[in-house]
Amino acid sequence: MPPLAREPLDGRDAGEAAPAGARAMTVRGAAFLGVGSMVGAGIFALLGEAGAVAGSAVWLSFLLAGVVATCRAMPSRSWERGTPPTPEAM
């Protein structure tokens, strides 16, 4: 095998086929895994910071943030559907 050739990490020879049902990580899957890990870690870090500021009312601050995010998302949803936002939709 040439010095820079890739060797399979699961103990198979280079010519052997993967066993049936074997799963492989794609570049897209690896990217989503990395982004999900960073976002998840950020949420837990933010929870600690918010708890230091808001104390036991941290749940209220997350509820308020959810309401604000929902109000912000409603017009975007209407624009994506092609209908103008109306006050009745809120």
Contacts in CASP RR format, 6 or more apart in sequence:
PFRMAT RR
TARGET T0000
AUTHOR 0000-0000-0000
METHOD contacts of the structure
MODEL  1
MPPLAREPLDGRDAGEAAPAGARAMTVRGAAFLGVGSMVGAGIFALLGEA
GAVAGSAVWLSFLLAGVVATCRAMPSRSWERGTPPTPEAM
1 7 0 8 1.000
1 14 0 8 1.000
5 14 0 8 1.000
6 14 0 8 1.000
7 14 0 8 1.000
8 14 0 8 1.000
8 16 0 8 1.000
12 18 0 8 1.000
18 24 0 8 1.000
25 33 0 8 1.000
47 58 0 8 1.000
50 58 0 8 1.000
50 61 0 8 1.000
50 62 0 8 1.000
51 58 0 8 1.000
54 60 0 8 1.000
54 61 0 8 1.000
71 90 0 8 1.000
74 85 0 8 1.000
74 89 0 8 1.000
74 90 0 8 1.000
75 85 0 8 1.000
78 84 0 8 1.000
78 85 0 8 1.000
78 86 0 8 1.000
78 89 0 8 1.000
79 85 0 8 1.000
END
